[in-house]
Amino acid sequence: MTGQPTPFGKPMLKHWMFDPAYKNLNHGSFGAHPIPVKEAQRAFLDIADVRPDPYIRRYHAEYLDEAREAVAKVLNAQRDECVFVKNATTGVSTVLYNLAFQPDEALIYFEPVYGAVEKGVVSLQEHSSFPSKKVSFQYPITENELERRFREVIRQTREEGLKVRASVFDAIVSNPGVRFPFELITAICREEGILSVIDAAHGIGNIHLDMAKLQPDFFVSNCHNCAVLYTPRRNQHLIRSTVPTSWGFIPAPESPETLASVLEDPNAPVTKTAFEQLFEFVATSDDSAYICVPAALKFRAEVCGGEDAIIAYTHRVANEGADAVAAALGTDVLQEPDLKPGQESRMRQCALTTVRLPIAVATAEKEPGSFDHNPLVVLSEEEAPKAFSWIQTQLLDHHNTFLPVFRHGPWLWTRLSGQTYLEKSDFESIGVVLRDLCERVAKKEFKA
């Protein structure tokens, strides 16, 4: 990986293994390895196969340290504040599990929330019996109104005699794909004495991040096939177990004594914190995704031209593409409702964008004829999920691509993702396809 960076757009495709007939538009859900990163990961797996014990007992920790050092620089954090977990959902679950909520301690989260996170909250409540409160809203919404609703839920929760222990919120919402005002909500949490738990699954590589400036209490972000969990030193005493609990578990003073780690050398000098050691060996697993992070960052720097160039391009192509798709559909892109002429949308300052389909859903509040925009068709509550499922199936089976299609409020929407190997023309093409599929939905072909 030397020489000049590869131009963004179609020339970048040579670094991936995509089927030439397939257009990868949904890396907001599932991405793919660039070939050099895939080769680096394979090399680590080969080392593990050739000399298993030396790899696991000695070299694995060294490679892991290098990877944590590399990702910490991206976050402007210290290495001993960053550990790896399997994915963002695992990171959020690990934090919430360790906070050990009491019955009088509430958790606040926001709607829309990533489904697996909400399910994790409900599952934890089944075992711990603590209350959760949801800040309910639908996009589009102003930041001022979102702040008002958050503060109102805090106030109401405290009036019930509960302590608000923590709040979980996104950096970039998954569906709809928009940037969430996480900086504002983090500041409010700090002001109110609430622990901030940021699910930034779409954060690293998508937007600029600075932990020293943001100062969250917990922050987790995907690095594609793994995730980094940032926990500042002031909060590391709260994290005593991985999920699942493994060899680095930190028992409470009153707990029974447990066996020492199978990898622990009692004569070796202690050079790492208990927090770092906790996540260093979580059972025997394939951690090659963790330790090829330096190779991924090298690829981004040498082949793509660095983080600033990547972020600028992916934001631009996602937003230009969203405008093109909206134009093809005769609809609009999701953004703040109070934007003034010439004002830039903060919700669109990321590589995920969300476009309204011309398909409405009739509800008790929204009957046919009462919509702000003229829909191509108005579906019933029962028809809507069948329609968006049909659109997704058509994209996969007949158009060699995929986009998430979902309902939010009284409309169907689709989410677009910007990436270094995409161009505006890719989105113009999918806009034509979506228009055709929407017209077929209007003819009720999804019922056939």
C-alpha positions, 0 to 999 in steps of 0.5 A, a space after each residue: 500500500 504505497 504510492 498515490 492514493 486511489 481516486 474515490 468512486 469506481 477506481 476504489 472498487 479494485 481494492 474490494 472483492 465485490 461481485 461486479 454485478 452487485 452494487 453494494 449500497 448498504 454498508 451502513 448495515 454490513 460492510 466488507 474488507 478491503 483486500 489488504 485488510 483481509 490479507 492482514 487478518 488472514 496472516 494473523 489467523 495463520 500465525 495462530 494456526 502455526 504456533 497456537 500457544 505462543 500466539 495466545 499466551 504472548 503475541 496476542 496481547 502485544 498485537 492487541 496493544 498495538 491495535 488499541 494504541 492505533 484506535 485510541 489516536 483516532 478517538 483522541 483518547 489514551 490507550 488504557 481507556 480503549 478496549 475491544 469488544 465484538 460489536 457495538 451492541 456487545 459494548 452497550 450491553 457490557 456497560 449496562 450490565 456492569 452498572 448494576 441498576 437498583 430498583 430505584 435507578 432509572 435508565 433513559 433512552 431515545 426513540 428511535 433506538 437500535 432494536 438490539 439495544 432496546 431488546 437488551 434493555 428489556 432483557 436486563 430488566 427481566 433480571 434486574 427489575 429497574 425502570 426505563 424511560 423512553 424519550 418518544 419522538 419522530 423525525 423530523 424534529 428540531 434540536 430544541 424540541 428534542 432537548 425539551 423532551 429529554 429534560 421533561 423525561 428527566 424531570 418526570 422520572 425524578 418526580 416519581 422518586 427515581 434517580 436517573 442513573 444513565 442515558 443511552 443514545 446514538 451518535 448516528 441513528 441507524 433507522 432513520 439514518 441521521 446524525 443525532 445531537 450527541 454532543 448536546 445530550 452528552 453535555 446535558 447528562 454531565 449537567 444533570 449528573 447522569 451517566 452518558 452511554 453513547 452507541 456510536 456504532 456508525 461513528 468511527 470513520 464516519 464523523 470526526 470524534 474527540 473523546 478529550 473534548 466530548 468527555 462521555 462516560 462510556 462510548 462504543 463504536 464499530 470498526 466493522 468486524 469489531 468495536 472499540 469501547 472507550 471508558 475514561 479512567 474515572 469510570 473504569 472502576 464501574 466495569 468489572 466483568 466482560 460479557 460473557 464473564 471471563 478470566 479478567 473478572 474483577 470480583 467485589 471485595 466480599 466475593 469468594 476468591 476465584 481461580 487465577 487466569 490460565 494466562 497469568 504469570 504471577 511473577 510478571 510485572 504489572 504494566 496494565 490496569 485491571 480494566 485493560 486486563 479485563 478485556 485482554 482475554 475473553 475466553 478463546 475466540 478469534 480476535 483477528 478483527 481486533 488486531 488488524 485495525 492498524 492495517 485498516 487504518 493504514 489502508 485508509 491513510 495510504 490508499 484513501 488519503 486519510 480520515 479527513 478526505 474519507 469523511 469529506 467524500 463520503 458525506 458529500 456523496 451520501 448527500 448528493 446521492 440523497 438529493 438525486 434519489 429524492 428528485 427521482 422520487 419527487 420527495 425529500 431528504 430527512 432533515 430538521 424542519 426549521 432550517 432557514 434558506 442556505 442553512 446546513 442540516 446538522 442531521 445530514 452531517 454524516 455518511 447516512 442519509 434518509 429519503 422519503 418514499 412517495 408511499 404513505 400509511 393511513 393511521 387513526 391520525 393520518 387518513 387519506 387526504 390529510 398528508 403534508 405531501 401528495 403520496 403516490 399511494 396510501 397503504 393500510 397499517 397491514 399493507 405497509 410491512 408487506 410493501 417494504 418487505 416486497 421492495 427489499 426482496 425485489 432489490 435483492 432478487 432482481 436488481 443486485 443490490 439492497 437498501 433498507 426500507 422501513 416505516 417511520 411515522 406515516 411514511 415509508 423511507 429508505 436509507 442511503 450510505 456513502 462510501 469511498 467506492 460509490 459515485 453520485 451516478 450510483 444513487 441516480 441509478 437506484 433512484 430510477 429503480 426505486 421510482 419503478 418499485 414504488 409505482 408497482 407498489 401503488 398497483 399493489 403488485 406486492 399482493 400478487 
